[in-house]
Amino acid sequence: MRIYNRYIASLAITVCLICIVLAALDQDDLAVYFTLNVTAYLVITLLYAYLNPRTRRSLKALGMTFFAGFLVVVALKVADILQG
């Protein structure tokens, strides 16, 4: 199995498991799903750091976009907490 196939399979399995576990726990907050899936994406991408440079650049750009979304979710939660 090529490294790209393992990478995609790892992401797919992890995202499915996260969604199944959160659904089983009756979680209804979309921010929790997004945060956990982004965290899993970033960790798995770091584990597959030995991809070729072009692929790493593309994944780095995607990771930065996901991280920006994560920061927006955190900022919204902090604003919600501060407002009471």
C-alpha positions in Angstrom: 0.0 0.0 0.0 1.4 3.4 -1.0 1.9 6.1 1.6 -0.8 8.3 0.1 -3.3 5.4 0.4 -2.4 4.9 4.0 -2.7 8.6 4.7 -6.2 8.8 3.2 -7.3 5.6 4.9 -6.0 6.9 8.3 -7.9 10.1 7.9 -11.1 8.4 6.8 -11.1 5.9 9.6 -10.3 8.5 12.2 -13.0 10.9 11.1 -15.5 8.1 11.0 -14.6 6.9 14.5 -14.7 10.4 15.9 -18.2 11.0 14.4 -19.5 7.6 15.6 -18.2 8.2 19.1 -19.6 11.7 19.3 -23.0 10.6 18.0 -23.0 7.7 20.5 -22.4 10.3 23.2 -25.3 12.3 21.9 -23.2 15.4 21.2 -25.1 18.0 19.2 -22.6 20.8 19.1 -21.1 21.2 15.6 -18.1 23.0 17.0 -17.0 19.9 18.9 -17.2 17.8 15.8 -15.2 20.4 13.9 -12.6 20.9 16.6 -11.9 17.2 17.1 -11.8 16.4 13.3 -9.4 19.3 12.7 -7.2 18.1 15.6 -7.2 14.6 14.2 -6.3 16.0 10.7 -3.4 18.0 12.0 -2.0 15.1 14.1 -2.3 12.5 11.3 -0.7 15.0 8.8 2.2 15.5 11.2 2.6 11.7 11.5 2.9 11.5 7.7 5.5 14.2 7.5 7.7 12.2 5.0 5.4 12.9 2.1 7.0 14.6 -0.9 7.5 18.4 -0.6 4.8 19.4 -3.1 2.2 17.4 -1.2 3.4 18.7 2.2 3.0 22.3 0.9 -0.6 21.6 -0.2 -1.4 19.9 3.1 0.2 22.7 5.0 -2.0 25.3 3.3 -5.1 23.1 4.0 -4.0 22.7 7.6 -3.6 26.5 8.0 -7.1 27.0 6.7 -8.5 24.4 9.1 -6.5 26.0 12.0 -7.9 29.4 11.1 -11.4 27.9 11.3 -10.4 26.3 14.7 -9.4 29.8 15.9 -12.7 31.2 14.8 -14.6 28.5 16.8 -12.4 29.2 19.9 -13.0 32.9 19.6 -16.8 32.4 19.3 -16.8 30.2 22.4 -14.7 32.6 24.4 -17.0 35.5 23.4 -20.0 33.4 24.4 -18.4 32.6 27.8 -17.5 36.3 28.4 -21.1 37.4 27.6 -22.5 35.0 30.0 
